[in-house]
Amino acid sequence: MKEKTANKMVAFWFRRDLRLDDNRALQEALNSEFPVLPLFIFDEEILADLPEDDPRLTFIYRRLQLINDQLRPYGSSLYCVKGKVPEVWSSILKTFQPKAVYANEDYEPYAIGRDNKTEQFLVQQGIPFKRCKDQVIFAGREVLKADQMPYTVFTPYKNQWLHKLRSQGLEFKKPENRDHYVKLNWPLPDLAELGFKASKLKVRDYSLDKVDNYHKIRDFPTLDQTTYLSPHLRFGTVSIRQIVLQVLENEAFLSELIWREFFMQILYHFPEVVHNNFKRKYDFIPWRNNEQEFERWTLGLTGYPMVDAGMRQLNATGYMHNRVRMVVAGFLCKHLLIDWRWGEAYFAAKLLDYELSSNNGNWQWAAGTGCDAAPYFRVFNPAEQLRKFDPDKAYVRQWIPELHTASYPSEMLEHTQARERAISTYRSALK
């Protein structure tokens, strides 16, 4: 690369936005007067806790390959490196001299800290760090109560979210100036060079074909009619604006997308929920935290078919149907009286669509400790959930081939007794 070219460019940093279409910060970069260097950093701070064959890493890498292929017709390529973010940026500035760096906002506590430090470093070098809103319709401070405080109950948040959307509208943008990239032929390192191995688990393509019947089929896991959209929103392979425009008249499905932003703004305003109960009055629950019982839960050996099928599906595929997630989470927290943080961490390690805000929010909802949570005295009966949502047992038979044989364990505890124990334990802790 000629020095003159290197001195006249801007950088765009891919993170949770692995696409070229309707990518707000990328569009801002492309609209600048300088060509764009597209780059991605495999952050070693994040990678440290992941196995080398984590399926989410494989999914990210495959998307980077696709982006790299899409850049080739414009004489460019993706600058992809691995390392600790501060060290990577120091190295990048030795090779390139960007006039500005563009990136989309990220609202998780680690990401906010990382980006603030990156901005401080870049500004010290005379380089502006420009961040755009992209992964949400409304960011944390855009939907607030009249007193400018955050909502902690979903329904009023949803109503205000919808009011704001109707009042300002929504626009899906395809990038202009798509050839406005730095001329670059940087070889994309393969998985082995990055220290990874390809996973056998695959992230499925999403589909909105059945979304019109979502309200009718959403609770029945055997139908397998979910959209599989969540990992694509998590990693930004599709624009949230594009999806919302497609489902704008579908109240049930749109509500699910609003729940996603509700939990994101909860995490933004209350980052302490990562490790603490949202409702601190639940801090004194004496969790039993029996390790042997937790292991039976993780392996799908509780004797409750709906719980066990869900856990086996999760372990085998990285997915679990949403109705089943509520059942297995409630069982861990209420029946076994195991701290929701244990379950949250297990899901974080296994779910292909893991997102901190939603995972944390939903686990605290199940435990009764979160904002707008299920009350502590609501204890799902797993057997009743099976009768209602898998009456023919097609789902549980799929994941428990030994069902109704001597090989399948009996119920590890009786529901009524477990329910009474849970309610008594919670009630005593709240006195």
C-alpha positions as CSV (number, residue, x, y, z in Angstrom):
1,M,0.0,0.0,0.0
2,K,1.3,3.4,-0.9
3,E,2.0,5.8,1.9
4,K,-0.2,8.4,0.3
5,T,-3.2,6.1,0.3
6,A,-2.5,4.9,3.9
7,N,-2.6,8.5,5.1
8,K,-6.0,9.2,3.5
9,M,-8.4,6.7,4.9
10,V,-10.8,6.0,7.7
11,A,-11.3,2.7,9.6
12,F,-14.5,0.9,10.2
13,W,-14.5,-1.6,13.1
14,F,-16.9,-4.6,12.8
15,R,-18.1,-6.0,16.1
16,R,-21.8,-7.0,16.6
17,D,-22.7,-5.9,13.0
18,L,-21.4,-8.6,10.7
19,R,-23.0,-7.3,7.4
20,L,-22.6,-4.6,4.8
21,D,-26.3,-3.7,4.3
22,D,-28.0,-1.1,6.6
23,N,-24.9,-0.9,8.8
24,R,-25.1,2.6,10.3
25,A,-21.5,3.2,11.3
26,L,-20.2,1.6,8.1
27,Q,-22.5,3.9,6.1
28,E,-21.2,6.9,7.9
29,A,-17.6,5.8,7.1
30,L,-18.5,5.2,3.4
31,N,-20.0,8.7,3.2
32,S,-16.8,10.3,4.4
33,E,-14.4,11.8,2.0
34,F,-11.9,9.0,2.5
35,P,-11.8,5.3,1.6
36,V,-12.7,2.8,4.3
37,L,-10.5,0.2,5.9
38,P,-12.8,-2.6,7.2
39,L,-11.4,-4.4,10.1
40,F,-12.3,-7.0,12.7
41,I,-10.5,-7.8,16.0
42,F,-10.8,-11.2,17.7
43,D,-10.6,-9.9,21.2
44,E,-8.5,-12.1,23.4
45,E,-10.2,-10.8,26.5
46,I,-13.4,-12.3,25.3
47,L,-11.8,-15.4,23.8
48,A,-10.0,-16.3,27.1
49,D,-13.1,-18.1,28.5
50,L,-14.2,-19.8,25.3
51,P,-13.2,-23.3,24.0
52,E,-11.3,-23.2,20.7
53,D,-14.2,-25.0,18.9
54,D,-16.9,-22.7,20.3
55,P,-19.6,-22.7,17.6
56,R,-20.1,-19.0,17.9
57,L,-16.5,-18.4,16.9
58,T,-17.0,-20.6,13.9
59,F,-20.2,-18.7,13.0
60,I,-18.4,-15.3,13.3
61,Y,-15.5,-16.6,11.2
62,R,-17.8,-17.8,8.4
63,R,-19.5,-14.4,8.4
64,L,-16.2,-12.7,8.1
65,Q,-15.4,-14.9,5.1
66,L,-18.6,-13.8,3.5
67,I,-17.8,-10.2,4.1
68,N,-14.3,-10.6,2.8
69,D,-15.8,-12.2,-0.4
70,Q,-18.2,-9.3,-0.7
71,L,-15.3,-6.8,-0.5
72,R,-13.2,-8.4,-3.2
73,P,-15.2,-6.9,-6.2
74,Y,-14.2,-3.5,-4.8
75,G,-10.5,-4.3,-4.7
76,S,-10.5,-4.5,-0.9
77,S,-10.5,-7.1,1.9
78,L,-11.1,-7.4,5.6
79,Y,-8.2,-6.6,7.9
80,C,-8.7,-9.3,10.5
81,V,-6.4,-9.7,13.5
82,K,-6.4,-11.3,16.9
83,G,-5.1,-9.9,20.2
84,K,-5.9,-7.6,23.1
85,V,-7.7,-4.6,21.8
86,P,-5.3,-1.8,23.1
87,E,-2.3,-3.7,21.7
88,V,-4.1,-4.3,18.3
89,W,-4.9,-0.6,17.9
90,S,-1.3,0.4,18.7
91,S,-0.2,-2.0,16.0
92,I,-2.8,-0.8,13.5
93,L,-1.7,2.8,13.9
94,K,1.9,1.8,13.0
95,T,0.6,0.5,9.7
96,F,-2.2,2.8,8.9
97,Q,-3.0,6.4,9.8
98,P,-6.8,6.7,9.8
99,K,-8.4,10.1,9.8
100,A,-11.2,8.7,12.0
101,V,-12.4,5.3,13.3
102,Y,-16.1,4.4,13.0
103,A,-17.9,1.7,15.0
104,N,-21.4,0.9,16.2
105,E,-22.3,1.3,19.8
106,D,-22.3,-1.7,22.1
107,Y,-24.2,-1.5,25.4
108,E,-22.7,-4.3,27.5
109,P,-20.5,-3.3,30.4
110,Y,-17.3,-4.8,29.1
111,A,-17.9,-3.3,25.7
112,I,-18.6,0.2,27.1
113,G,-15.4,0.1,29.0
114,R,-13.4,-1.2,26.1
115,D,-14.8,1.4,23.8
116,N,-14.2,4.3,26.2
117,K,-10.5,3.2,26.6
118,T,-10.2,2.9,22.8
119,E,-11.7,6.4,22.3
120,Q,-9.3,7.8,24.9
121,F,-6.3,6.2,23.1
122,L,-7.4,7.3,19.6
123,V,-8.2,10.8,20.6
124,Q,-4.7,11.1,22.2
125,Q,-3.4,10.3,18.7
126,G,-5.6,12.9,17.2
127,I,-8.1,10.4,15.7
128,P,-11.8,10.8,16.4
129,F,-13.7,7.7,17.4
130,K,-17.2,8.0,16.0
131,R,-19.9,5.6,17.3
132,C,-23.4,5.1,15.8
133,K,-26.6,3.4,17.1
134,D,-27.1,0.2,15.1
135,Q,-28.1,-2.9,17.0
136,V,-31.3,-1.5,18.5
137,I,-34.2,0.7,17.4
138,F,-33.9,2.7,20.6
139,A,-30.9,2.9,22.8
140,G,-30.9,3.0,26.6
141,R,-31.6,6.7,27.1
142,E,-34.2,7.1,24.2
143,V,-37.2,5.4,25.9
144,L,-37.5,6.9,29.4
145,K,-40.4,7.7,31.8
146,A,-41.7,11.3,32.1
147,D,-39.2,11.9,35.0
148,Q,-36.3,10.7,32.7
149,M,-35.8,7.6,34.7
150,P,-35.6,4.1,33.1
151,Y,-38.5,1.8,32.9
152,T,-38.3,-1.3,35.0
153,V,-41.7,-2.8,34.0
154,F,-42.1,-4.1,30.5
155,T,-45.6,-3.1,29.4
156,P,-45.3,0.7,29.9
157,Y,-41.8,0.5,28.3
158,K,-43.4,-1.4,25.3
159,N,-46.1,1.2,25.0
160,Q,-43.7,4.1,25.0
161,W,-41.4,2.2,22.6
162,L,-44.3,1.8,20.1
163,H,-45.4,5.4,20.5
164,K,-41.9,6.6,19.8
165,L,-41.6,4.3,16.7
166,R,-44.9,5.5,15.3
167,S,-44.0,9.1,15.8
168,Q,-40.7,9.0,14.1
169,G,-40.9,6.1,11.6
170,L,-38.2,3.7,10.5
171,E,-35.9,3.6,7.5
172,F,-33.9,0.7,6.1
173,K,-30.8,1.9,4.3
174,K,-28.7,0.1,1.8
175,P,-25.1,1.4,1.6
176,E,-24.1,3.9,-1.0
177,N,-20.6,4.3,-2.4
178,R,-20.0,0.6,-1.9
179,D,-16.7,0.8,-3.8
180,H,-15.4,3.4,-1.5
181,Y,-13.0,1.1,0.3
182,V,-9.2,1.1,0.8
183,K,-7.5,-1.0,-1.9
184,L,-6.2,-3.9,0.1
185,N,-5.4,-7.5,-0.5
186,W,-5.0,-8.7,3.1
187,P,-5.1,-12.5,3.5
188,L,-7.9,-13.6,5.9
189,P,-6.2,-15.9,8.4
190,D,-7.7,-19.4,8.6
191,L,-9.3,-20.8,11.7
192,A,-6.1,-22.7,12.7
193,E,-4.0,-19.5,12.4
194,L,-6.4,-17.8,14.8
195,G,-6.1,-20.6,17.2
196,F,-9.6,-22.0,16.6
197,K,-11.1,-25.3,15.4
198,A,-14.3,-25.6,13.3
199,S,-17.3,-26.6,15.4
200,K,-19.7,-29.3,14.4
201,L,-22.6,-27.2,15.6
202,K,-24.1,-24.8,13.1
203,V,-26.1,-21.6,13.5
204,R,-29.2,-22.1,11.4
205,D,-30.4,-19.6,8.8
206,Y,-33.3,-17.5,10.1
207,S,-36.7,-17.5,8.5
208,L,-39.8,-15.4,8.9
209,D,-42.0,-17.6,6.8
210,K,-44.1,-18.8,9.7
211,V,-44.1,-15.6,11.7
212,D,-47.7,-14.8,10.8
213,N,-48.8,-17.8,13.0
214,Y,-46.3,-17.0,15.7
215,H,-48.9,-16.3,18.3
216,K,-50.5,-19.8,17.7
217,I,-47.4,-21.9,17.4
218,R,-44.8,-20.2,19.7
219,D,-45.4,-22.5,22.7
220,F,-45.1,-25.9,21.0
221,P,-41.5,-27.1,20.8
222,T,-42.3,-30.1,18.6
223,L,-43.4,-27.9,15.8
224,D,-39.9,-26.4,15.4
225,Q,-41.4,-23.3,13.8
226,T,-39.4,-20.7,15.6
227,T,-37.5,-18.2,13.4
228,Y,-34.0,-19.0,14.6
229,L,-33.5,-15.2,14.4
230,S,-31.8,-14.6,17.7
231,P,-28.2,-15.4,16.9
232,H,-28.4,-13.3,13.8
233,L,-29.5,-10.3,15.8
234,R,-26.9,-11.1,18.4
235,F,-24.1,-10.9,15.9
236,G,-25.7,-8.4,13.6
237,T,-25.8,-10.5,10.4
238,V,-29.2,-8.9,9.8
239,S,-30.4,-5.4,10.5
240,I,-32.9,-5.0,13.4
241,R,-34.5,-2.2,11.3
242,Q,-35.1,-4.6,8.4
243,I,-36.7,-7.2,10.7
244,V,-38.9,-4.7,12.5
245,L,-40.2,-3.4,9.2
246,Q,-41.1,-6.9,8.2
247,V,-43.0,-7.7,11.4
248,L,-44.4,-4.3,12.2
249,E,-48.0,-5.5,12.1
250,N,-47.3,-8.7,14.0
251,E,-47.9,-7.7,17.6
252,A,-46.8,-11.0,19.2
253,F,-43.5,-11.2,17.4
254,L,-42.8,-7.5,17.6
255,S,-43.2,-7.8,21.4
256,E,-40.4,-10.3,21.5
257,L,-38.1,-7.8,19.8
258,I,-39.1,-5.2,22.3
259,W,-38.4,-7.5,25.2
260,R,-34.8,-7.7,23.7
261,E,-34.4,-4.0,23.9
262,F,-36.1,-3.8,27.3
263,F,-33.5,-6.1,28.8
264,M,-30.7,-4.3,27.0
265,Q,-31.7,-1.0,28.5
266,I,-32.0,-2.6,31.9
267,L,-28.4,-3.8,31.6
268,Y,-27.3,-0.4,30.4
269,H,-28.9,1.5,33.3
270,F,-28.3,-1.2,36.0
271,P,-25.0,-3.0,35.1
272,E,-24.8,-4.4,38.6
273,V,-27.5,-7.0,37.5
274,V,-24.7,-9.0,35.8
275,H,-23.7,-10.4,39.2
276,N,-26.5,-9.2,41.6
277,N,-30.2,-9.6,41.9
278,F,-32.1,-6.7,40.4
279,K,-34.4,-6.7,43.4
280,R,-31.9,-6.7,46.2
281,K,-34.5,-7.9,48.7
282,Y,-33.9,-11.4,47.3
283,D,-30.2,-11.3,48.3
284,F,-31.0,-13.4,51.4
285,I,-32.5,-16.5,49.7
286,P,-30.6,-19.5,51.1
287,W,-29.9,-21.3,47.8
288,R,-29.3,-25.0,48.3
289,N,-26.8,-25.2,45.4
290,N,-26.4,-28.9,45.5
291,E,-23.7,-29.8,42.9
292,Q,-25.0,-33.3,42.2
293,E,-28.5,-32.0,41.6
294,F,-27.1,-29.3,39.3
295,E,-25.2,-31.9,37.3
296,R,-28.4,-34.0,36.8
297,W,-30.1,-30.8,35.6
298,T,-27.2,-30.1,33.1
299,L,-27.3,-33.7,31.8
300,G,-31.0,-33.9,31.4
301,L,-31.5,-36.6,34.1
302,T,-34.0,-35.0,36.4
303,G,-36.8,-37.4,35.6
304,Y,-39.0,-34.6,34.3
305,P,-39.2,-35.1,30.5
306,M,-39.8,-31.5,29.5
307,V,-36.8,-30.4,31.6
308,D,-34.6,-33.2,30.4
309,A,-35.5,-32.8,26.7
310,G,-34.7,-29.1,26.8
311,M,-31.3,-29.6,28.4
312,R,-30.4,-32.4,26.0
313,Q,-31.4,-30.2,23.1
314,L,-29.3,-27.4,24.4
315,N,-26.2,-29.7,24.9
316,A,-26.6,-31.3,21.5
317,T,-27.5,-28.2,19.3
318,G,-26.8,-25.0,21.2
319,Y,-30.6,-24.2,20.9
320,M,-33.5,-24.5,23.2
321,H,-37.2,-23.7,22.5
322,N,-38.3,-20.5,24.4
323,R,-41.2,-22.2,26.3
324,V,-38.8,-25.0,27.4
325,R,-36.2,-22.4,28.5
326,M,-38.8,-21.1,31.0
327,V,-39.5,-24.6,32.3
328,V,-35.9,-25.6,32.8
329,A,-34.9,-22.3,34.4
330,G,-37.9,-22.3,36.7
331,F,-37.1,-25.9,37.7
332,L,-33.5,-25.1,38.6
333,C,-34.3,-22.0,40.6
334,K,-37.6,-23.1,42.3
335,H,-37.6,-26.9,42.4
336,L,-33.9,-27.3,43.2
337,L,-33.3,-23.9,44.8
338,I,-30.1,-23.5,42.9
339,D,-28.9,-19.9,42.3
340,W,-30.0,-18.5,39.0
341,R,-26.4,-17.4,38.3
342,W,-25.4,-21.1,38.0
343,G,-28.0,-21.6,35.3
344,E,-27.2,-18.3,33.6
345,A,-23.5,-19.2,33.3
346,Y,-24.4,-22.7,31.9
347,F,-26.7,-21.1,29.3
348,A,-24.0,-18.5,28.5
349,A,-21.5,-21.3,27.7
350,K,-24.0,-23.3,25.5
351,L,-26.4,-21.0,23.8
352,L,-25.6,-20.1,20.2
353,D,-27.8,-17.0,20.7
354,Y,-26.3,-16.0,24.0
355,E,-26.7,-12.4,24.7
356,L,-25.8,-11.1,28.2
357,S,-28.8,-8.8,28.7
358,S,-31.5,-11.3,27.6
359,N,-29.9,-14.2,29.3
360,N,-29.5,-12.3,32.5
361,G,-33.0,-10.8,32.3
362,N,-34.8,-14.0,31.6
363,W,-32.9,-16.0,34.3
364,Q,-33.8,-13.3,36.9
365,W,-37.4,-13.4,35.6
366,A,-37.5,-17.1,36.1
367,A,-36.0,-16.8,39.6
368,G,-38.3,-14.0,40.6
369,T,-35.4,-11.7,41.4
370,G,-35.5,-9.5,38.3
371,C,-37.4,-6.5,37.1
372,D,-41.0,-7.3,36.1
373,A,-40.3,-10.9,37.2
374,A,-42.5,-13.8,37.7
375,P,-43.6,-13.7,41.4
376,Y,-41.8,-16.0,43.7
377,F,-44.9,-18.1,44.3
378,R,-45.3,-18.9,40.6
379,V,-43.7,-22.3,40.3
380,F,-44.2,-24.1,36.9
381,N,-45.3,-27.7,37.1
382,P,-43.1,-29.4,34.5
383,A,-45.5,-32.3,34.1
384,E,-48.4,-29.9,33.4
385,Q,-46.2,-27.9,31.0
386,L,-45.6,-31.2,29.1
387,R,-49.3,-32.0,29.0
388,K,-50.1,-28.6,27.6
389,F,-47.4,-28.0,25.1
390,D,-46.2,-31.5,24.1
391,P,-49.3,-33.6,24.6
392,D,-48.2,-36.3,22.2
393,K,-44.7,-36.3,23.7
394,A,-43.2,-35.9,20.3
395,Y,-40.6,-33.3,21.5
396,V,-39.5,-35.3,24.6
397,R,-39.3,-38.6,22.7
398,Q,-37.0,-36.9,20.2
399,W,-34.5,-36.0,22.9
400,I,-35.1,-38.9,25.3
401,P,-35.0,-42.1,23.4
402,E,-35.1,-44.1,26.6
403,L,-38.3,-42.5,27.8
404,H,-40.6,-45.0,29.5
405,T,-37.9,-47.5,29.9
406,A,-36.0,-48.6,33.0
407,S,-33.0,-46.6,31.8
408,Y,-34.8,-43.3,32.3
409,P,-34.6,-42.0,35.9
410,S,-37.6,-41.4,38.1
411,E,-38.4,-37.8,39.2
412,M,-35.7,-36.6,41.4
413,L,-38.2,-34.8,43.7
414,E,-41.9,-34.5,43.9
415,H,-43.4,-31.3,42.4
416,T,-45.9,-30.4,45.2
417,Q,-43.3,-30.8,47.9
418,A,-40.7,-28.8,45.9
419,R,-43.2,-26.1,45.2
420,E,-44.0,-25.8,48.9
421,R,-40.3,-25.8,49.9
422,A,-39.6,-23.0,47.3
423,I,-42.4,-20.8,48.4
424,S,-41.5,-21.3,52.1
425,T,-37.8,-20.5,51.4
426,Y,-38.5,-17.4,49.4
427,R,-41.2,-16.2,51.9
428,S,-38.8,-16.6,54.9
429,A,-36.0,-14.8,53.1
430,L,-38.2,-11.8,52.4
431,K,-39.3,-11.3,56.0
